[in-house]
Amino acid sequence: MIGRKTIVISLFLLIALGFYGCDNIFGSKDNSTTEEIFEEGRIDPTLEQTDGYAALTPFWGDFNAPTDVFVGFDGFVYVTDAEGVHALDRADLAPRRTIELPGAVSVTQDRLLNLYVTARYDTVVSELPGERGDQTWNLPAVYKIKNLNGAGEITYVDTLIHPFADNSRNTTALEQFRLDRSRGDNDELVEFTGVGVLRNNNIYISRRGPRNNLNVIEAPDNTVLEFVPQLENGEPTGKMNNSNQFQALNPGTPSLTSAINLSDITTFVNPPQRDVFPENKNFLMSQGASNQSIAFRVLQVNVVETPSGTEFQPNQSFLERDTSRTDGFLYEEGKFEDPAGLAVAGDQTGYIFVVDKAQHRLYQFKPNGQEGIDPPPAAVDRSRNLIVSFGSLGNGPRQFNSPSGVAYYDEILYVADTGNNRIARYKLTTDFE
C-alpha cells in the first residue's frame, strides 16, 4: 500500500569504500586544536564577562533554519534543518555529512547508535475508497538511520509513518478514513515533533494534530507514542513496533498530565554513554499552542507500573517552591509562551534546559525544578541559586531568533538558533578552570 520514495543523500565527505573509522572520517578528536575548542572553548575577549553562560565563538553557520541539535552517544553532533539532518564533529572542522529529509524537525540517537529523525514522507496510497483512488500523501515520519557518523554504509533501518505505524489504527479502514483532503482533520495536518530514547532503546515520539476525540478507538493526535524493537525468533530485526499510545494524557484540557499541541519530548537517558541509566520510563514534554491559556507548558510525567496497569503521574514535587533559594521555577504559571526544545544533561548535574521560541530565550533548571545553578564557591551569597537563563530577540552572542532546539554534552550547551541560521555554543563561566 505504501510506495517508498527515493531519498537523496548528499554526502560532503569523499572516502574510499570500506574506510569507515569515525576518527579517520571526521578527523581525530584528540588533537590539541579541537580539544581547545570543545573542551576549553574560545571566548570573545571583547565581550563583557558575567557569571553564567559565556558564548564560545565562532558560532556554527551555514544552516538553513536549524530546528534541533543533539550530541549523540557516539560524540558527534547532529543538526536538523530545512535541508535534512547533518552530522558534524564537535569542533565542526571536518566536512559535514548530510542526508536530505524534507521537514526534518527533531533528532536523537539510541544507545546502539541508531539515529532517529522526525521529518516528512511522500507516499502513494492506492485504492482509497469512494472517488479518491490513488493519491500521493505527505505524512509525518520518523526515520531510523544507521552510520551517518561514518562508521559504515548509511542504512535506512526503518521508517515509521503516520498513520500506518499507529497500532490504534491497525485496520485498513482506520488507516484510510482520514486520507481525505476534504476533511479538516486529514492526516497531512498531523506532525511528529520530537523523539526520546529509553535505556532499553525503546523510543517515545511526541505527536500533535487536529483530531483529539477521546470517545473513539484510535488514539488522539495529541499524544505520546512508544515504540519497541521488533523481534523475530527472539532476535531484533531493527524494525520498530508501536506498543503504546498514551491516551491517558489529556489532548485538550490543560493539566499536569495534558498533551496539548506537543512540541518536543525528551527522557532522562542521555549521553555520554555509561553502564547505568535510569530504569524508569519518565519523560519531559513541552506544550505549544501559544494562543491557548496553559499554565504549565513544560511537564514531567512519571510512568509508574501498578497492579492495575500503567499510570501516568504528574511530578508533584515541581509544585514545591522554595523561594528562599530562587524566584524561578519550571512549574511556574505562565513561565513559558511557546517552548520548542528540551534537553536534560546526562552528567551529574541533571540540568533541565528549555528554549522558548516566542520569548527568544533559554532557561536552565536544576533537577528539582528550581531555576538556576548552585552558586560557585566564591559567591558572596551562597544561599540562593545563580540564575543563568538568558536571551532576547536579536543576533548578538547572547540573543536568539526563535530558537527551537537545545542540547548539552561535556559541559557545552548547544542551541539551534533557527531565525539566525546558526548553532550557538556556550559554557558556564563557573566550569572554566
Secondary structure, DSSP 8 states (H G I E B T S, - for coil): -EE-----EEE-----TT---HHHHH--TTSHHHHIIIII--B-TTS---SSEEEBSS-B---SS--EEEE-TTS-EEEEETTEEEEE-TT--S--EEEE-TT--EEEE-TT-EEEEEEEEEEEEEEETTTTEEEEEEEEEEEEEE-TTSSSS-EEEEEEETTTT-GGG-SHHHHHTT--TTSTT-GGG-EEEEEEE-TTS-EEEEEE-S---TTSSS--SSEEEEEEEEEETTEEEEEEEEEEE-TTSBSSS-STTB-SSEEEEEES--SS--S----S--EEEEE--TTS--S--EEEEEEEEETTEEEEEE-GGGG---TTT-S-BSS-TT--S-EEEEEE-SSTT--EEEEETTTTEEEEE-TTSBBSB---TT-S--SS-B---B--BSSSTT-BSS--EEEEETTEEEEEEGGGTEEEEEEEGGG--
